[in-house]
Amino acid sequence: MITFYNNIKYNLKIFSIFILVFFSMMCVPPPDASESDNNEKEQAYWDSVRAVMCPRKMSSAAEYYKNRDWESTARIYGDIVKYRCDQDDPEQVYQYYAIAFEYLGRFDSSEYVLLKGLQFLPDNINLRKRLAYSYKKQGKLEQEIMEYSRLSDLIPDDISIKTELAKLYGEQILYDDQIDILRQILDLDPNNENAQGDIARVYELTGRDPLQIYGERFRNNPDNVSYGLDFAERLLNADRPEDAIDVLKQVIVQDKTSKVAYRKLGLAYDRADQYDNASNAYEELHALDPRDFRVAIQVSDINIAAGNYGKSMRWAEKAITSSKSGEAYGQLGNVYYKSFQECRSADLSTDDRIIASLAYQSFKLAEENDYRRFHNSLLWLEENEVLFGRSQWFMLDANNKKQGYIKPDAECYKWVEKKLKKDPSW
C-alpha cells in the first residue's frame, strides 16, 4: 500500500513540472518581424541618403583639392569617411585625405588616416608609400624601415623601393641588412652602378674585402673601361700588381688610347719588378702624348731601377728636349749619380770622378731652373771630394789635355757619351 501511494506522489510531481514548462513556453513572445524590417528600412534610408550625398561630397573634395584648400579638403574627406562614402573608391579617399594632412604639416594625422585606409586595403602600394613618407617626416625611422620592408615584399621587382630601404639600413648602421638588399638590387640589375658602388663602400666600412664586388662588376661589364680601371686601382692598393696587370691588359684591348690604363699598367709592372715591361708600358704612354716630358722621366726612372743606364740616359735627354725644365735636368743628373753610386770603386777612379762631375753639373742646371729635388745629392757630391778637379786634370797625359775633354773608359760607364770638358780654371 505504501508503494502505491509513493508512485502516485511521484507521478503528480512529473505532471506538475510538465505543466510549468508548457505555460513558460506560452509566455515567450514570438520573434518581432518588425525589428528586422526596421533595420532594412534604416539601411535603405541611409543608402538613399548616401546615393545623393556622397557624389556631392566627393565633388566638393575634388574641387577643394584642385584649389589647394587643404583645410577644407581634410574636413570634407573626414565627412566622406564618417558617412561611409569611402566604399566605392577607398584608395582615392584615403590617399587624398592623407595628402591634405601632409600639406598641412600634420603627419601624425596623415599616419592615422593611412592606417585606417590600410584596414580596408592592406596590400595597397600607394597608401603604404604615403605611410612610409609620413613616418619619415615624423622621424619614426624604425616604422619607416618596416614599411619599406613590406613594400619590398609586395613589389619585389621595384628597385627604387629597395634602394630607399638600403639607404635607410645604412643610416641606421645595419650593414648586414643593407648588403642583403643591395645584393637583391644587383640580382635584378647587375649593371646598377649605384648599388655596386654602395656595396663596395659598405664592405670597406665593415672591414670586408670589397675586391670581390669590384671584380664582379668588371666581369659583368668587361667593355666598361672605368670599371676595369677602378678594379685595377683596388688591386694595386691591395698589393696585387700581377692581378692588376691582367685587368689592365683587358682594358687596353677595349681602349688602346687610354692614357690612364697605360700609366697604371706601367706602375703595376714596376711594383711587380717587371722593369722591361714597365718601361714598354710607359713608352706606349709617351707615344700617345710625346709632349709629356714627365712620362719620359718615368721611363728613365724605370730603367735606372733595371740598371739599364744607357736607355735611362736617352729618355732623360728626351725629357730635356721636350721641356728644358729643371725637372728634366735633375733626372739627367740622377742617372749619372745612381750609376756613380753603383759603379764606383773603393778608391775613386778617374772615371768615377768624371761621372760624379757630370751628375753635379746636371744638378746645378736643375737648381738654376728652380728644381731642388736633388739638392741633398748635390751637397753630398760637393762635400765628399768625389768631383774631378784641377789636380786630376794635372795628372792626365798630354794627349788627353790637348783634346780639352775627358771621357770614362770603364766597362760600367760604357754607355756614357757626354764628355767632361776642361774647366777654364784648370
C-alpha positions in Angstrom: 0.0 0.0 0.0 2.8 2.4 0.9 4.4 1.7 -2.5 1.2 2.5 -4.3 0.9 5.9 -2.6 4.6 6.7 -3.4 4.0 6.0 -7.1 1.0 8.3 -7.2 3.1 11.1 -5.5 6.0 10.7 -8.0 3.6 10.9 -11.0 2.0 14.0 -9.7 5.4 15.7 -9.4 6.3 14.9 -13.0 2.9 16.2 -14.2 3.5 19.5 -12.3 6.9 20.0 -14.0 5.3 19.4 -17.4 2.6 22.0 -16.8 5.2 24.5 -15.7 7.3 24.1 -18.8 4.3 24.4 -21.1 3.0 27.6 -19.6 6.5 29.1 -19.7 6.7 28.4 -23.4 3.3 30.0 -23.8 4.6 33.2 -22.2 7.6 33.7 -24.6 6.6 36.3 -27.3 7.1 35.3 -30.9 10.0 36.9 -32.9 9.3 40.6 -33.7 9.3 40.7 -37.5 9.0 44.5 -37.4 12.6 44.9 -35.9 14.2 43.2 -38.9 12.1 45.3 -41.2 13.1 48.4 -39.4 16.8 47.6 -39.8 16.4 47.0 -43.5 14.4 50.3 -43.8 17.1 52.2 -42.0 19.8 50.7 -44.2 17.8 51.6 -47.3 17.3 55.1 -46.0 21.0 55.7 -45.4 21.8 54.1 -48.8 19.5 56.6 -50.4 21.0 59.5 -48.5 24.5 58.4 -49.4 23.4 58.0 -53.1 22.7 61.7 -53.1 25.2 63.0 -50.6 28.3 61.0 -51.5 28.7 62.3 -55.1 28.3 65.8 -53.8 30.9 65.3 -51.0 33.3 63.7 -53.5 32.8 66.5 -56.0 33.4 69.1 -53.2 36.6 67.3 -52.1 37.9 67.2 -55.7 37.3 71.0 -56.0 38.9 71.8 -52.7 41.9 69.6 -53.6 42.2 71.3 -57.0 42.2 74.7 -55.4 44.8 73.5 -52.8 42.4 74.4 -50.0 43.9 71.8 -47.7 41.9 72.6 -44.6 38.6 72.2 -46.4 39.9 69.1 -48.2 40.7 67.4 -44.9 37.4 68.4 -43.5 35.3 67.1 -46.4 37.2 63.8 -46.6 36.5 63.5 -42.9 32.8 63.7 -43.7 33.2 61.3 -46.5 34.7 58.7 -44.2 32.2 59.5 -41.5 29.2 58.8 -43.8 30.9 55.8 -45.3 31.2 57.4 -48.7 34.6 55.7 -49.0 33.3 52.4 -50.0 33.3 52.9 -53.8 36.9 54.1 -54.1 38.7 53.7 -50.7 42.2 54.2 -52.3 41.4 57.6 -53.6 39.6 58.7 -50.5 42.4 57.7 -48.0 45.2 58.8 -50.3 43.9 62.3 -50.9 42.7 62.6 -47.3 46.3 61.8 -46.2 47.8 64.2 -48.8 45.7 67.1 -47.4 47.2 66.5 -43.9 50.7 66.3 -45.4 50.3 69.7 -46.9 49.1 71.0 -43.6 52.2 69.5 -42.0 50.1 67.2 -39.8 51.9 64.0 -40.5 50.5 62.3 -37.4 47.0 62.8 -38.8 48.2 61.5 -42.2 49.5 58.4 -40.5 46.2 57.8 -38.7 44.2 58.2 -41.9 46.5 55.9 -43.9 46.4 53.2 -41.2 42.6 53.3 -41.3 42.7 53.0 -45.1 45.0 50.0 -44.9 42.5 48.2 -42.8 40.4 48.0 -45.9 43.3 47.7 -48.4 46.2 46.0 -46.6 48.3 45.5 -49.8 47.7 48.9 -51.4 51.0 50.2 -52.6 50.2 53.9 -52.8 48.8 54.0 -49.3 51.9 52.2 -47.9 54.2 54.5 -49.8 52.5 57.5 -48.3 52.6 55.9 -44.9 56.4 55.4 -45.2 56.6 59.1 -46.1 54.6 60.2 -43.0 56.9 58.1 -40.8 59.9 59.8 -42.5 58.6 63.2 -41.8 57.9 62.3 -38.2 61.4 60.8 -37.7 59.9 57.4 -37.0 62.8 55.5 -38.6 62.0 52.0 -37.3 58.5 52.3 -38.7 59.7 53.7 -41.9 62.1 50.8 -42.4 59.4 48.3 -41.6 57.1 49.9 -44.1 59.7 49.9 -46.9 60.4 46.3 -46.0 56.7 45.5 -46.5 56.7 47.4 -49.8 59.8 45.4 -50.9 58.0 42.2 -50.3 54.8 43.4 -52.0 56.7 44.7 -55.1 59.9 42.7 -55.2 61.0 43.9 -58.6 60.8 47.6 -57.7 64.4 48.8 -57.5 63.6 52.2 -56.2 61.9 50.8 -53.1 64.9 48.5 -52.4 67.3 51.4 -53.0 65.5 53.5 -50.4 65.4 50.6 -48.0 69.2 50.0 -48.4 69.8 53.7 -47.7 67.8 53.5 -44.5 69.6 50.4 -43.3 72.9 52.3 -44.0 71.8 55.3 -42.0 71.0 53.0 -39.1 74.4 51.2 -39.4 72.5 48.0 -40.2 75.2 47.0 -42.7 74.3 43.3 -43.0 70.7 44.1 -43.9 72.0 46.8 -46.3 74.3 44.4 -48.0 71.4 41.9 -48.3 69.2 44.5 -50.0 71.9 45.7 -52.3 72.6 42.2 -53.4 68.9 41.9 -54.2 69.2 45.0 -56.4 72.2 43.6 -58.2 70.3 40.3 -58.8 67.6 42.4 -60.6 70.1 44.8 -62.3 73.7 43.5 -62.4 74.8 46.8 -64.0 73.4 49.1 -61.3 76.4 51.4 -60.7 75.0 53.0 -57.6 74.3 49.6 -55.9 77.8 48.3 -57.0 79.5 51.4 -55.5 77.4 51.3 -52.3 78.0 47.6 -51.6 81.8 48.1 -52.1 81.7 51.0 -49.8 79.8 49.1 -47.1 82.3 46.2 -47.5 85.1 48.7 -46.8 83.3 50.2 -43.8 82.8 46.7 -42.3 86.4 45.6 -42.9 85.4 43.1 -45.6 87.3 42.7 -48.8 85.5 44.7 -51.5 87.6 43.4 -54.3 85.1 40.6 -55.0 82.4 43.3 -55.7 84.7 45.3 -57.9 85.7 42.2 -59.7 82.1 41.1 -60.3 81.2 44.5 -61.6 84.0 44.4 -64.2 83.4 40.8 -65.2 79.8 41.6 -65.7 80.7 44.7 -67.8 84.0 43.8 -69.5 83.7 46.6 -72.0 83.3 49.2 -69.3 86.8 50.8 -69.1 86.1 52.8 -66.0 85.1 49.6 -64.1 88.3 47.9 -65.2 90.4 50.9 -64.1 88.7 51.1 -60.8 89.2 47.3 -60.2 92.9 47.6 -61.2 93.4 50.5 -58.8 91.9 48.4 -56.0 94.1 45.5 -56.8 97.2 47.8 -56.8 96.2 49.2 -53.4 95.8 45.6 -52.2 99.4 44.9 -53.3 98.3 42.5 -56.1 100.1 44.0 -59.1 100.1 40.8 -61.1 96.3 40.7 -61.0 96.1 44.4 -61.8 98.2 43.7 -64.9 95.8 41.2 -66.2 92.8 43.6 -65.7 94.7 46.5 -67.4 95.6 44.4 -70.4 91.8 43.7 -70.9 91.1 47.4 -70.5 93.7 48.3 -73.2 92.1 45.8 -75.5 88.9 47.8 -75.2 90.6 51.2 -75.4 94.1 51.4 -76.9 94.2 55.1 -76.3 93.6 55.1 -72.6 96.5 57.0 -71.0 95.3 56.1 -67.5 95.4 52.4 -68.4 99.0 52.6 -69.7 100.1 54.6 -66.7 98.6 52.2 -64.3 100.0 49.3 -66.3 103.5 50.8 -66.0 103.0 51.2 -62.3 101.8 47.6 -61.9 104.7 46.2 -63.8 107.1 48.4 -61.7 105.6 47.0 -58.5 105.9 43.5 -59.8 109.6 44.2 -60.5 109.0 43.6 -64.3 111.0 46.6 -65.3 111.3 45.9 -69.0 107.5 45.5 -69.3 107.1 48.6 -67.2 109.3 50.6 -69.5 107.4 49.4 -72.5 104.1 50.4 -70.9 105.4 53.9 -70.2 106.9 54.1 -73.7 103.4 53.4 -75.1 102.0 56.1 -73.0 104.7 58.5 -74.2 103.8 57.6 -77.8 100.2 58.8 -77.1 101.5 62.2 -75.9 105.1 62.8 -76.9 105.0 66.3 -75.3 104.5 64.9 -71.8 108.1 65.0 -70.6 107.2 63.6 -67.2 106.4 60.2 -68.9 109.9 60.3 -70.4 111.2 60.8 -66.9 109.2 57.8 -65.7 110.8 55.7 -68.5 114.2 56.9 -67.3 113.4 56.1 -63.7 112.3 52.6 -64.5 115.5 51.9 -66.4 117.6 53.2 -63.5 115.8 50.6 -61.4 116.6 48.0 -64.0 120.3 49.1 -64.1 119.9 50.0 -67.8 121.6 53.4 -67.6 122.2 53.9 -71.3 118.4 53.7 -72.0 117.7 55.7 -68.9 120.0 58.4 -70.2 118.4 58.5 -73.6 114.9 59.1 -72.1 116.2 61.7 -69.7 117.6 63.5 -72.8 114.2 63.2 -74.5 112.7 64.9 -71.4 115.1 67.8 -71.8 114.4 68.1 -75.5 110.7 68.3 -74.7 110.8 70.8 -71.9 114.3 72.2 -71.0 112.9 72.1 -67.5 114.7 71.9 -64.2 113.0 68.6 -63.5 114.4 67.1 -66.7 118.0 68.3 -65.9 117.5 66.9 -62.4 116.6 63.5 -63.9 119.7 63.6 -66.1 121.9 64.2 -63.1 120.1 61.4 -61.3 121.1 58.9 -64.0 124.8 59.9 -63.6 124.5 59.9 -59.8 122.9 56.5 -59.4 125.3 54.9 -61.8 128.2 56.5 -59.9 126.9 55.1 -56.7 126.6 51.6 -58.2 129.9 51.5 -60.2 132.4 53.4 -58.1 135.4 51.6 -56.7 136.6 51.7 -53.1 139.4 54.0 -54.2 137.7 56.5 -56.5 139.0 56.2 -60.1 139.3 59.0 -62.6 136.2 57.6 -64.4 134.2 57.7 -61.1 135.1 61.3 -60.7 134.1 62.1 -64.2 130.6 60.7 -63.7 130.3 62.4 -60.4 131.1 65.7 -62.0 128.6 65.1 -64.8 126.0 64.5 -62.2 127.0 67.6 -60.3 126.7 69.8 -63.4 123.2 68.5 -64.2 122.1 69.1 -60.6 123.4 72.6 -60.8 121.4 73.2 -64.0 118.3 71.8 -62.3 118.6 74.3 -59.5 119.2 77.1 -61.8 115.9 76.2 -63.3 114.2 76.2 -59.9 114.2 72.5 -59.3 115.7 71.4 -56.0 114.6 67.8 -55.5 118.2 66.6 -55.8 119.8 69.3 -53.6 120.9 66.8 -51.0 122.7 64.7 -53.6 124.4 67.8 -55.0 125.6 68.7 -51.5 126.9 65.2 -51.0 129.0 65.4 -54.2 130.4 68.8 -53.0 131.3 67.7 -49.5 132.8 64.3 -50.2 135.6 65.3 -52.5 134.5 63.0 -55.3 134.5 65.5 -58.2 137.0 65.7 -61.0 139.1 68.9 -60.5 142.3 70.7 -61.3 144.6 68.1 -59.6 143.0 65.2 -61.6 143.4 67.2 -64.8 147.0 67.9 -64.0 147.7 64.2 -63.7 146.4 63.4 -67.3 148.8 62.7 -70.1 149.5 65.3 -72.7 147.2 63.8 -75.4 144.1 64.0 -73.1 145.0 67.5 -72.1 145.4 68.5 -75.7 141.9 67.5 -76.7 140.4 69.6 -73.9 138.0 67.0 -72.5 137.9 63.5 -71.0 135.5 60.5 -71.2 135.3 57.5 -69.0 136.7 54.2 -70.3 135.5 51.7 -67.6 133.1 49.0 -68.6 130.4 50.1 -66.1 130.4 53.5 -67.9 130.5 52.4 -71.5 127.0 53.9 -72.1 128.3 57.5 -71.3 128.6 59.6 -74.4 128.9 63.0 -72.8 132.4 64.5 -72.4 133.6 66.3 -69.4 135.2 69.5 -70.7 138.2 71.2 -69.1 137.2 73.9 -66.7 138.9 77.2 -67.6 140.2 77.5 -64.0 142.3 74.3 -64.5 
